[in-house]
């Protein structure tokens, strides 16, 4: 272990279409699953520091000070330390740009990717994006058996705006947007992200989706079919097509589980359409968190006033998880 402090940051993400096809029950029974998602400039930061004694201190929404790894209550911190064979004398502190739970922006997996990056650097190890994503998937999906997909870990590790494809053999193929900056800016400027104030458990929604998966496979197929045209629309800077495709995805997604939407969310979304939105969706598994609205910028002021929700400004980011500070002692 090196006697130093390390700080990392990893980006959160928004998903446009295809969410849910990155779950194993789908891509292991079809040729592949696919999503179109974008890393955004909202981050989770993790600081790792050598502790003056042999205890382990973990600070997130609460603080734990324990003697051994097995005593750590935070499951992903416990398993990340175990994976990297760090057994004592360390402090881990996390900070998030947005509420850290139930937002639909992939915060749990983003935190884990940032943590793994910090721990590798703390040990003096260089680590690539693929390793970070695979380690995070292994901890969440294989070791902890938490239901969910792979897109969050890969988006946090790699960054950028991508079409991701997930295969039954475990491989993930990322195809980044390569369009001119002005076309990407046109898309970026059309997006509005509102916080609903409603938290939710993505694991509960994912579990419900898995239970109902057999009767909904056609809907997943249709959602996957939207990924290629959505990717083209973004590359072309085509806001109208993007809005319609995301709307179609939302209508399909609501069929997958009764927990994905509710009367209040439906009313907010319908009001947004009445105020000039082209399309939109709840970001992530559903049930609350953030709602993404796509509209011509000329409609934004009307939407902001008419919906009465708190808007979070954001931009796309090309950067995935990275080390931002190393302080030798």
C-alpha positions, 0 to 999 in steps of 0.5 A: 500500500502507498502512503497517499491520498487519492481522489477520483470522480466518475460520471452519472448517466442518462439513458435514452432508449433500450434500458432493461435489455442490458439485464441478463434475462434478455441478452442471454436469450436474444442475440444481444441487448442494446441501449443508447446512453450518455455520461453527463457532467454530474459526478460521484467523487471518492476519496481514499486515504491511509488511516493513522490506525488500523481501523477502517472508516467509511463515510457516505450518508452515514459513517462507519468505523470498524475493525475488520472488512466483514463488519462494514455494512455498506455492501459494495465498499466491503466487497471492493476492499475485499476484491483488492485485498485491502484489510485495514488502515484506510478511510473512504469518503464519497460525495455526490453532485446529486442525491445519491439514492433512487435518482435513476442516474446510475449512482450506485454503480457509478460510486462503485466504479469511482471507488474501485478506481480510487482503490487501485490508484491507492495501491499504485495500480494502473487500471483501464476502463474495461477492468473497472466496468467488469469488476463493478459488474462482478461485485454487484451482479455476481457477488452481491446478486443484486438485480440489474444490468450493465450499462451503468458500470460501463457508462461510468467507466468509459464516459461519452455518448454511446450505443452499447451492445451486451452479449450473452458471452459477457462481452460489451461493445461500445460505439461512441457518437462521432458527430460534429459538435454542433449537432451534438450541441443541438441535441444537448440544448433540447434536453431538460432534466427535472427532479421529481422528488420521488425516490425509488428502489431500482432493485425492486423494479428490476426484480419485478421486470424479471418476474414478468420477463417472459410475457414482455419479451416482445416489448423488450425487442421493440425497445432494442429496435429503437436503439439504432434509429435513436443513435442515428438521430443523435448523430444527425442532430435530429431533435424531432426524431429523437423526441419521438423515439424516446416517447415510443420507448417510454410507452413500451417501458411502462408495460414492463412493470406497474412500478415504473410509472404512476398517476402522478408521473403520467400527469406530469408527462402528459402536461409536458406534452401539452406544453410542447415537449416532443417526448421524454421518459423517467430516467433509469428503472422508473418509479421516480428520480429524474424525468427527461424531457425533449423539446425545442429550446423555444419551449423550455421556459414554458415547460419550466414554469408549467411543470413546476419542478426543479430542473437540473442543468447538465452537459454530456461528457466524454470522460469516464472515471478518472483520478483527479488528485494524488497527494503524496505524504 
